[in-house]
Amino acid sequence: MHRRRPNVSNHGITSESSCTSPIDTDHDRPFEPDSSETDLTEPECSPPATRKITRKKPNPSTGTQPSQADPSNVERVHQARYQVPGDDTDEDLAQVPEDYGRSNKTKKLNLRLKERWAWFCQIKAMEPSADRKWGDAEDALREASPNDMHRFLNWCLKLEYNPDGRRLKGYGKASSLDADWKYFRIYYIRVTKHEMSKEMGEAVRTGMRYLVDKRGLDKQPRANVPVYIEDMIPFNETILQTREKRFYLGFQRIILCLYNTIGLFTINRKQAILDLQFKHLQLSLQQDPHGGPPVPMIELEPQFVKSVLGMSKLNTFALPEIVYGVSLVFSPHVLLFSILFYVHAFEAPHLTSMEDLRRLLVEGGRQEMPLPLKKEMDNYYVFPKVDVICGQPRILWETPMNGSTLDAQLRTFSEIHGFLNHFFSHQFRYGGGDLLDKSGFVSEAQRNVIMAHATSRTFIKHYRPRRHTGLQEIMCGLNPDEEFSKAVTRMSRWIDRRRPRYLSDADRTLVEKDPELQSAMRWQFELETQCGDRSHDPALRAMLEDQKRQVHNLRRRLQDKRRKEMRRDFSRKQAVIDIERQLTGGAVSDEPAREVLRKEFAMPSEQILLVETFFTWPTTDSLEDEWTRRNKAVAAGIQYCGFQEGGPLRGRPKRSAPSDNNVVVPSPPARKKKADAQPTASWEKERTSGRKHIPNAEQTFACFQCPKTYSDYNGVKRHFRTSHLMDRKCNFCDLSVLHEMHLRRHAEGVHGLRT
């Protein structure tokens, strides 16, 4: 049967429908204005070149309007509505930023190298007989020699502080220096408008290899230790049941477990998951082709675009409910529906629980029934920020959780769980990519699409695990043991819940004896002595406050360094103890069992109910019983979302309040001069004796902002953090401050309340 050609009128004027027949089109789509511009083709039907489009203006003197009966006038009016647009003179390519469309992290790194080069030029310009080129950073870059760039990179390696006084993290790996060189070349191209010469690049590269060896930087990439579902289920269980880490709301435990679940099942990046909003969720009931009741399904569309690699297509991840799944603590449906029902997100007013959802059917022979969410909640984030406002915890639904906040929570739970190294989000992609590569159900091209890689080279270079365990079996003609290989390569291999999290008093004393800290404390004492003589000198007072901050930060860094060494050496030392205990016939320690009991008794009733419902397993093959088990877990999750846990714990657990008789910090070593002026514990007591009229939290447990009193030191600290940090004023001293950190420092320095 022949296709019918569209009828074209003699006047050469065609409609939209005559340009492209529905029969001839490859893709049916609704009409959109200016939709002829596509990625593939030009417009099929263009206006005739011989016809000149003109518009006749009405005569202003007569005021006559076009007659509706005149065909030529109607044609001119119609053509005037579709005139060719003029040039948009306000558009200028020079006004578009060069890094437009780049990620915020890329912009930050580009700006960092630009600012460091300008700082380096300022230092070079202050040298005696300095070259005039250093007066302008861009001119210096245009005239820079390979030796100038080499000296600049060496200068970056020696930097310890930013211009604002904040201490830098420093360089530990050679890859960090390579990253700086990469962004410096980008800055070089933007300034000079041409690529760096091959000879210059090779010369600087040779100097970088020398700097790496000179500074002792680690040349090995970060270990790409994968995590699998066998690792994450116990990790989620630790998140739900531990009391060593507390939140403001139980909702924060639920969303952290949901983050781990979505991260593993979608193999997505951290920021893509944190940017998920309710409008990116599609929930529906799907007809089961095998028969049986409808299946709830969650579809996610993370808004993460690798525009630099030319990947502008978004992936959609469909997660149907798996009945009789691995565990409820790792079920995205149980966790997500707990949140949605808690916030009353469904548009249908009578859909308020999982029991209501189970009663729904897909009717009329259709495949799906959508479960729409409220339109006013489209901009709600799935992982929102939780903050304390006016003394009460609040969920800021339209503000996403900060990435650094998430990393800190994962680090804390990694230590509680007993991991040797901290868990980080990118390990989802190591384990998930390995499973996709070996599954046999996913092609190489589909794996690249799922992981947003332009080519397989990225996966081979960064994601393929570098620990190989099955070579011996293969060489012997045996089948490799996949389960054993996975067990000895995943993150849980190095787990030990006995691994210490806190420094002992002996370790803290060792930190206090560090020579660098002792020198900083001596200088602080000198400034305090001079401030006593010249108490009204603002410059001297500012120097003292800065030195106190330096001493505090230095002590924290040394303590953190000591804690990392202690955790790293634990496995070797504890192995010797365990070997000797077993070989000498020692009794098996039941301390882990007692610890579990202690944690269980410390749980509030709401958390006990959550653990009891989530930590269950299918006991029968009945679908109704499995639904009941899941529905109870969702109900417990809804109830726990609004439970107030009391806020984060600070410091080591169960530490008694400091007293005047306890000397925790040893005195610094004696100096060569003024030996009678050493900062000692007795000196500290004398220094604070003149402020006995001030309510000191180390001596009493009363709040200096309000009349409330508490039975322990930690109680008044929790009260101050949740109730008075937003005051911006000390009521006792009648002192106003500009920032929360200023109030914290004042509370510690004057009132002895360290928060």
C-alpha positions in Angstrom: 0.0 0.0 0.0 1.5 3.3 -1.1 1.9 6.2 1.2 -0.2 9.3 0.5 1.8 12.4 -0.3 0.7 15.5 1.6 -1.2 18.1 -0.4 0.6 21.4 -0.8 -1.4 24.4 -1.9 -0.5 26.6 -4.9 0.2 29.6 -2.6 3.2 27.9 -1.1 1.9 28.4 2.5 1.9 25.2 4.5 0.8 24.3 8.0 2.8 22.5 10.7 0.9 19.3 10.1 1.7 19.4 6.4 5.5 19.7 7.0 5.7 16.3 8.7 3.0 13.7 8.4 2.4 11.5 11.5 2.9 8.5 9.3 6.4 9.7 8.2 7.8 10.7 11.6 10.1 8.4 13.6 9.1 9.9 16.9 5.7 11.2 17.9 5.9 14.3 20.0 3.5 17.1 20.8 3.8 20.4 19.0 6.3 22.9 20.6 7.2 26.4 19.4 10.5 26.5 17.5 10.7 22.7 17.7 12.3 22.4 14.3 15.8 22.8 15.8 16.9 19.3 16.8 20.3 17.7 17.5 20.1 15.7 14.3 18.3 17.4 11.4 17.4 20.8 10.0 13.8 21.9 9.4 12.2 19.9 6.7 9.8 22.6 5.5 11.2 26.1 5.1 9.3 29.2 3.8 9.6 29.7 0.0 12.7 31.7 -0.8 10.9 33.7 -3.5 8.3 35.1 -1.1 9.3 38.3 0.7 7.6 38.7 4.1 6.5 42.2 4.6 4.2 44.0 7.0 2.0 46.9 6.0 1.5 49.4 8.8 -1.9 51.1 9.2 -2.1 54.8 8.2 -1.9 56.8 11.4 -3.7 59.8 9.9 -6.8 57.9 8.9 -6.7 55.3 11.7 -8.0 52.7 9.5 -7.6 49.0 10.4 -7.2 46.1 8.1 -10.5 44.8 6.8 -11.4 41.3 7.9 -13.0 40.7 4.5 -9.8 41.5 2.6 -7.8 38.2 2.0 -4.6 40.1 1.4 -4.8 41.9 4.7 -5.6 38.7 6.6 -2.5 37.1 5.0 -0.3 40.1 6.0 -1.5 40.0 9.6 -1.0 36.3 9.8 2.6 36.6 8.4 3.4 39.4 10.8 2.8 37.1 13.8 5.7 34.8 12.6 8.5 37.3 11.6 12.1 36.3 11.5 13.7 37.5 14.9 16.3 40.1 14.9 19.8 40.0 16.3 19.9 39.9 20.1 22.4 42.7 20.7 22.6 42.2 24.5 24.3 38.8 24.1 28.1 38.8 24.2 30.3 35.7 24.5 32.8 37.7 26.4 30.3 38.1 29.2 29.9 34.3 29.6 32.3 33.0 32.3 35.0 30.7 31.0 34.1 28.0 33.6 30.4 28.3 33.0 28.7 24.9 33.5 31.5 23.4 35.4 31.0 21.8 38.8 31.5 23.9 41.9 34.4 21.7 42.9 36.2 22.3 39.6 35.6 26.1 40.0 37.0 26.0 43.5 40.2 24.2 42.4 40.7 26.5 39.5 40.3 29.5 41.8 42.7 28.1 44.3 45.5 27.8 41.8 44.8 31.2 40.5 45.0 32.8 44.0 48.1 30.9 44.9 49.9 32.1 41.8 48.9 35.7 42.6 50.2 35.2 46.2 53.4 33.7 44.9 53.9 36.7 42.5 53.4 39.1 45.4 56.1 37.4 47.4 58.5 37.4 44.4 57.8 41.1 43.8 58.9 42.0 47.3 62.3 40.4 46.8 65.3 42.7 46.4 66.0 43.5 42.7 62.9 41.6 41.7 61.9 41.3 38.0 59.2 43.8 36.9 57.1 41.0 35.5 56.2 39.8 39.1 54.2 43.0 39.6 51.2 41.6 37.6 50.2 37.9 38.0 49.0 37.4 34.4 52.0 39.2 32.9 54.3 37.0 35.0 52.5 33.9 33.8 52.9 34.9 30.2 56.6 35.3 30.7 57.1 32.4 33.1 59.9 30.0 32.5 59.9 26.3 33.4 62.1 27.1 36.4 59.5 29.7 37.6 56.8 27.0 37.5 59.0 24.5 39.2 59.7 27.0 42.0 56.0 27.8 42.3 55.1 24.1 42.7 57.9 23.7 45.3 56.5 26.7 47.1 53.0 25.2 47.2 54.4 22.0 48.8 55.8 24.1 51.6 52.6 26.1 52.4 51.2 25.4 55.8 48.7 28.2 56.2 46.2 30.1 54.0 46.3 33.9 53.9 43.4 33.9 56.3 45.4 31.9 58.9 43.7 28.6 58.5 46.0 25.6 58.4 46.2 23.7 55.2 45.8 19.9 54.9 49.1 19.6 53.1 50.3 17.1 50.4 50.5 13.4 51.2 50.2 11.9 47.7 51.8 12.5 44.4 48.4 12.6 42.8 47.6 15.8 44.7 50.5 17.5 43.1 49.4 16.2 39.7 46.0 17.7 40.3 47.5 21.1 41.0 49.5 20.9 37.9 46.4 20.0 35.9 44.5 23.1 37.1 47.5 25.3 36.8 47.8 24.4 33.1 44.1 25.3 32.6 44.8 28.7 34.1 47.9 29.1 31.9 45.8 28.4 28.8 43.1 30.9 29.8 45.7 33.7 30.3 48.0 33.0 27.4 45.3 31.8 25.0 47.5 28.9 23.7 48.6 25.5 24.9 51.8 25.1 26.8 54.8 23.9 24.7 55.8 20.3 24.8 59.3 21.2 25.9 58.1 23.3 28.8 55.6 20.7 29.9 58.2 17.9 29.9 60.7 20.1 31.9 58.1 20.8 34.6 57.1 17.2 34.7 60.7 16.2 35.3 60.9 18.7 38.2 57.7 17.3 39.7 59.1 13.8 39.8 62.1 15.2 41.7 59.8 17.1 44.1 57.8 13.9 44.8 60.9 12.0 45.8 62.3 15.0 47.8 59.1 15.4 49.8 58.5 11.7 50.2 55.0 11.8 48.7 53.1 8.5 48.3 53.0 7.5 44.7 50.4 4.8 45.0 46.8 5.6 44.4 44.2 5.2 47.1 43.2 1.6 47.7 39.9 0.9 45.9 38.5 -1.5 48.5 35.0 -2.4 47.4 31.9 -2.8 49.6 29.1 -5.2 48.9 25.7 -5.8 50.3 27.3 -8.3 52.8 29.2 -5.3 54.2 26.4 -2.8 54.2 23.7 -4.8 56.0 25.7 -5.1 59.2 26.8 -1.4 58.8 23.1 -0.3 58.6 22.3 -2.5 61.6 25.0 -0.6 63.6 23.6 2.7 62.5 20.1 1.8 63.8 21.1 0.2 67.1 24.2 2.0 68.5 23.9 4.6 71.2 27.5 5.8 70.9 26.3 8.2 68.3 23.2 10.3 68.8 21.2 12.6 66.5 18.7 15.4 67.0 16.0 13.3 65.4 15.6 9.6 64.7 14.8 10.7 61.1 18.5 11.2 60.6 19.2 7.5 61.3 16.6 6.5 58.7 17.9 8.8 55.9 21.5 7.7 56.6 20.5 4.0 56.1 18.5 5.0 53.0 21.6 6.8 51.6 23.6 3.6 51.9 20.9 1.6 50.3 20.4 3.9 47.3 24.2 4.4 46.9 24.8 0.7 46.6 21.8 -0.1 44.4 22.3 2.8 41.9 26.2 2.9 42.0 25.8 6.7 42.0 28.0 9.6 43.1 27.6 11.2 46.5 26.4 14.6 45.3 23.9 13.1 42.8 22.2 11.2 45.7 22.2 14.2 48.1 20.6 16.4 45.4 17.6 14.0 45.0 14.3 15.8 45.5 10.8 14.5 45.6 10.2 15.6 42.0 12.9 13.1 41.0 10.9 10.2 42.5 8.3 8.2 40.6 6.3 5.8 42.7 3.9 3.4 41.3 2.2 0.0 41.6 3.2 -2.3 38.7 1.2 -5.3 37.5 3.1 -8.5 38.1 3.3 -10.4 34.8 3.7 -13.7 36.7 0.4 -13.1 38.5 -0.2 -12.1 42.1 -0.7 -8.8 43.8 0.8 -5.5 42.4 4.4 -4.7 43.1 5.4 -1.3 44.5 8.2 0.3 42.5 10.5 3.3 43.1 12.1 5.0 40.2 15.0 7.5 40.8 16.4 10.0 38.4 19.5 11.5 39.9 20.3 14.9 38.5 24.1 14.4 37.9 25.3 15.3 34.4 28.9 14.7 33.3 28.7 17.5 30.8 32.5 17.7 30.5 32.5 14.2 29.0 29.5 15.0 26.8 27.1 12.9 28.8 23.9 14.9 29.0 21.5 11.9 29.3 20.1 11.1 32.8 19.8 7.5 34.1 16.6 6.3 35.6 16.9 3.5 38.2 13.9 1.3 38.8 13.7 -0.5 42.1 10.8 -2.9 42.4 10.0 -4.3 45.9 11.8 -7.6 46.5 9.6 -9.7 48.8 11.6 -12.0 51.0 14.6 -9.7 50.5 17.9 -9.9 52.2 17.1 -7.7 55.2 14.6 -4.9 56.1 17.5 -2.6 57.2 18.6 -2.6 53.5 15.2 -2.3 51.9 14.8 1.0 50.0 11.0 0.6 50.1 10.8 0.2 53.9 13.1 3.2 54.5 11.7 5.5 51.8 8.0 4.8 52.6 8.7 5.5 56.3 9.9 9.0 55.3 7.1 9.6 52.8 4.3 8.5 55.2 5.9 10.5 58.0 5.8 13.8 56.0 2.3 12.9 54.5 3.8 13.2 51.0 1.1 11.4 49.0 -1.4 13.4 47.1 -4.2 11.0 47.8 -5.5 12.0 51.3 -6.5 8.5 52.4 -3.2 6.9 51.5 -1.5 7.2 54.9 0.0 3.8 55.7 1.4 0.6 54.1 -1.8 -1.2 54.9 -3.6 1.3 52.6 -1.1 0.7 49.9 -1.4 -3.0 50.1 -5.2 -2.8 49.4 -4.7 -1.0 46.1 -5.1 -2.8 42.8 -4.1 -2.0 39.2 -7.5 -2.1 37.3 -8.7 -2.0 33.8 -5.9 -4.2 32.3 -3.3 -1.4 32.8 0.3 -2.1 33.7 0.8 0.5 36.4 -1.0 2.8 38.8 1.0 5.9 39.7 1.3 7.0 43.3 1.6 10.8 42.9 3.3 13.0 45.5 2.1 16.4 46.5 3.2 19.1 44.0 4.0 21.5 46.8 6.6 19.1 48.0 8.5 18.8 44.6 11.4 20.8 46.0 11.7 18.8 49.2 15.0 17.0 49.4 15.1 13.3 50.2 18.2 13.9 52.3 17.5 17.3 54.0 19.4 19.2 56.6 18.4 19.0 60.2 19.2 21.9 62.5 18.3 23.2 65.9 16.2 26.4 65.7 15.0 28.1 68.9 16.1 25.1 70.9 14.1 22.6 68.8 15.3 20.3 66.1 13.8 21.1 62.7 13.9 19.4 59.3 14.8 21.9 56.7 13.2 20.1 53.8 14.2 22.6 51.1 17.9 22.6 52.2 20.0 19.5 51.2 22.3 17.8 53.7 25.9 19.0 53.4 28.4 16.6 51.9 30.9 17.2 54.8 28.2 16.4 57.3 27.5 13.1 55.6 31.2 12.2 55.5 31.6 13.0 59.2 28.6 10.7 60.1 30.0 7.9 58.0 33.4 8.2 59.6 31.9 8.0 63.1 29.8 5.0 62.3 32.8 3.3 60.6 34.8 3.6 63.9 31.8 2.3 65.9 31.3 -0.6 63.5 35.0 -1.5 63.8 36.3 -0.7 60.3 40.0 -0.3 60.1 39.7 2.6 57.6 36.8 5.0 57.3 34.1 4.2 54.8 33.5 6.8 52.1 30.8 7.0 49.5 32.9 6.2 46.4 33.4 2.7 47.6 29.8 2.0 46.4 31.2 2.4 42.8 34.1 0.1 43.4 32.0 -2.8 44.6 29.0 -2.1 42.2 31.3 -1.7 39.2 33.1 -5.0 40.0 29.7 -6.8 40.2 28.5 -5.3 37.0 31.8 -6.3 35.3 31.5 -9.9 36.4 27.7 -10.4 36.3 27.4 -11.4 32.7 24.0 -9.7 32.5 25.4 -6.2 31.8 27.3 -5.3 28.7 30.4 -3.1 28.7 28.5 -0.3 27.0 25.6 -0.5 29.6 28.1 -0.5 32.4 29.6 2.7 31.1 26.2 4.3 30.8 25.2 3.3 34.4 28.5 4.6 35.9 28.5 7.7 33.6 31.9 6.9 32.1 32.8 8.0 28.6 34.9 4.9 27.9 36.0 1.7 29.6 39.5 3.3 30.2 38.1 5.1 33.3 36.8 1.9 34.8 40.0 0.0 34.2 42.2 2.8 35.6 40.3 3.8 38.7 37.5 1.2 39.6 38.9 -2.3 38.7 40.0 -3.9 42.0 43.7 -4.4 42.2 43.7 -7.3 44.8 43.7 -10.6 43.0 42.9 -13.8 44.9 42.0 -16.6 42.4 45.2 -16.9 40.4 46.5 -19.9 42.3 43.3 -21.9 41.6 43.3 -20.9 37.9 47.0 -22.0 37.5 46.2 -25.3 39.1 43.2 -26.0 36.8 40.6 -25.4 39.6 37.6 -23.2 39.7 38.2 -20.0 41.8 36.2 -19.8 45.0 34.2 -16.6 44.4 32.8 -16.4 47.9 36.2 -16.7 49.5 37.7 -14.1 47.0 34.9 -11.6 47.9 35.4 -12.2 51.6 39.1 -11.4 51.6 38.9 -8.4 49.3 35.9 -6.5 50.8 36.0 -3.9 53.5 34.7 -6.1 56.3 37.8 -8.2 56.2 39.5 -5.8 58.6 36.6 -5.3 60.9 37.1 -5.5 64.7 34.6 -4.0 67.1 37.2 -3.9 69.8 39.2 -1.3 68.0 39.5 1.7 70.3 37.9 5.0 69.4 39.2 7.3 72.1 42.6 8.2 73.6 43.4 6.9 77.1 44.7 9.3 79.7 48.2 8.0 79.1 47.9 8.8 75.4 46.6 12.3 76.2 49.5 12.9 78.5 51.9 11.8 75.8 50.3 14.4 73.5 50.7 17.1 76.0 54.5 16.4 76.2 54.9 17.1 72.5 57.7 19.7 72.1 55.7 21.7 69.5 52.7 22.0 71.8 54.8 22.9 74.8 56.5 25.7 72.8 53.0 27.0 71.8 51.8 26.9 75.4 54.8 28.8 76.6 54.2 31.6 74.2 50.5 31.7 75.2 51.6 32.1 78.8 53.9 34.9 77.8 51.1 36.7 76.0 48.8 36.2 79.0 51.4 37.7 81.3 51.8 40.7 79.1 48.0 41.1 78.8 47.8 41.2 82.6 50.2 44.2 82.6 48.5 45.9 79.5 44.9 44.7 79.7 43.6 47.5 77.6 45.8 46.9 74.6 43.4 45.6 71.8 46.3 44.4 69.6 47.8 42.3 72.3 44.4 40.9 73.2 43.9 39.9 69.6 47.3 38.2 69.5 46.4 36.2 72.7 43.1 35.1 71.3 44.8 33.9 68.1 47.4 32.0 70.0 44.8 30.3 72.1 43.2 29.2 68.9 46.5 27.9 67.6 47.2 26.0 70.8 43.7 24.4 70.7 44.0 23.4 67.0 47.5 22.0 67.4 46.4 19.9 70.4 43.4 18.5 68.3 45.7 17.7 65.4 48.2 15.9 67.6 45.4 13.9 69.4 43.9 12.9 66.0 47.3 11.8 64.8 47.9 9.7 67.9 44.4 8.2 67.7 45.1 7.1 64.0 48.3 5.5 65.0 46.6 3.7 67.9 43.9 2.3 65.6 46.4 1.3 63.0 48.6 -0.6 65.4 45.7 -2.3 67.2 45.3 -5.2 64.8 49.0 -6.3 65.2 49.1 -5.9 69.0 45.7 -7.4 69.6 46.6 -10.4 67.4 49.5 -11.2 69.7 47.3 -11.0 72.7 44.6 -13.3 71.1 47.2 -15.8 70.0 48.8 -16.1 73.4 45.4 -16.3 75.1 44.2 -19.2 72.9 47.5 -21.1 73.0 47.8 -20.8 76.8 44.3 -22.0 77.3 42.8 -18.7 78.5 39.1 -18.4 78.7 37.2 -16.9 75.8 36.2 -13.3 76.6 32.4 -12.6 76.7 32.9 -8.8 76.6 31.3 -8.3 73.2 28.1 -10.0 74.5 28.0 -7.9 77.6 28.6 -4.8 75.5 25.5 -5.7 73.3 23.4 -6.1 76.4 24.6 -2.7 77.8 23.7 -1.0 74.5 20.3 -2.7 74.4 19.4 -1.6 78.0 20.5 2.0 77.1 18.1 2.2 74.2 14.9 4.2 74.6 11.7 2.3 73.9 11.2 3.9 70.5 14.6 2.7 69.3 14.0 -0.8 70.8 10.8 -1.1 68.8 12.6 0.1 65.6 15.4 -2.6 66.1 12.9 -5.3 66.9 10.8 -4.7 63.7 13.8 -4.1 61.4 15.9 -7.0 62.6 13.5 -9.7 61.7 13.6 -12.5 59.1 10.8 -14.3 57.2 9.5 -17.2 59.2 6.9 -18.5 56.8 6.3 -18.7 53.0 3.0 -16.8 53.4 2.9 -13.5 51.4 0.5 -12.0 54.0 2.9 -12.7 56.8 5.7 -11.0 54.8 3.6 -8.0 54.2 2.7 -7.8 57.8 6.4 -7.9 58.7 7.2 -5.1 56.3 4.2 -3.0 57.3 5.3 -3.2 61.0 8.8 -2.0 60.1 7.4 1.0 58.1 5.1 1.9 61.0 8.0 1.8 63.5 10.1 3.9 61.1 7.4 6.5 60.8 7.1 6.7 64.6 10.9 6.9 65.1 11.4 9.7 62.5 9.9 12.2 64.9 11.7 10.9 68.0 14.1 13.4 69.6 17.3 11.6 70.6 18.8 14.6 72.4 21.6 15.7 70.1 25.1 14.6 69.4 27.3 13.3 72.2 30.5 15.3 72.8 33.8 14.0 73.9 34.6 10.6 75.4 31.6 8.8 77.0 31.1 8.7 80.7 33.8 11.1 81.6 33.4 12.7 85.0 33.4 16.5 85.3 36.8 17.9 85.9 37.6 19.0 89.4 40.3 21.2 91.0 42.1 18.2 92.4 42.6 16.5 89.0 45.6 17.5 87.1 45.0 16.4 83.5 47.4 18.6 81.6 51.1 18.3 82.7 53.1 21.5 83.0 55.4 22.5 80.1 59.1 21.9 80.3 61.2 24.5 82.0 62.6 27.3 79.9 66.1 28.6 80.0 65.0 32.0 81.3 62.3 33.0 83.7 62.0 29.5 85.1 59.6 30.7 87.8 57.0 31.7 85.2 56.1 28.2 83.9 52.4 27.5 83.2 51.5 24.8 85.7 48.2 23.5 87.1 48.7 25.6 90.2 49.3 28.6 88.0 46.1 27.9 86.2 44.2 27.7 89.5 45.7 31.1 90.6 44.8 32.7 87.2 41.2 31.8 87.6 40.9 32.6 91.3 40.1 36.2 90.6 36.9 35.3 88.8 35.1 33.3 91.5 32.1 35.6 91.1 31.6 34.1 87.6 29.6 30.8 87.4 32.3 28.4 86.2 31.0 25.2 84.7 34.1 23.4 85.9 33.1 24.2 89.5 29.3 24.4 89.4 26.7 23.0 87.1 24.6 26.1 86.6 24.0 27.8 83.2 25.4 31.3 83.2 22.8 32.4 80.7 19.7 31.3 82.6 18.8 30.0 86.1 18.7 26.4 85.1 21.0 23.9 87.0 22.1 20.4 86.1 23.4 17.5 88.0 26.4 16.9 85.8 28.8 18.8 83.6 27.6 17.3 80.3 24.1 18.3 81.1 24.8 22.0 81.2 26.9 21.6 78.0 24.0 20.0 76.1 21.6 22.7 77.4 23.9 25.5 76.3 24.4 24.1 72.8 20.7 23.6 72.2 19.3 26.7 73.9 21.8 29.5 73.9 24.1 29.3 70.9 21.8 31.6 68.9 21.8 34.2 71.7 24.8 36.2 70.4 25.1 37.7 73.8 26.4 36.8 77.3 23.7 37.7 79.8 26.1 37.5 82.8 28.8 39.7 81.3 26.4 41.9 79.2 28.6 41.2 76.2 27.4 41.1 72.6 29.1 39.0 70.0 28.8 38.7 66.2 29.1 35.0 65.7 28.3 31.7 67.3 32.0 30.8 67.5 32.7 34.0 69.4 30.2 33.0 72.0 31.7 29.5 72.3 35.2 31.0 72.8 33.9 33.4 75.4 32.1 30.6 77.3 35.3 28.5 77.3 37.7 31.3 78.2 35.6 33.2 80.8 33.0 30.7 82.1 35.0 27.5 81.7 32.2 25.9 79.6 33.9 24.1 76.6 31.4 23.3 73.9 
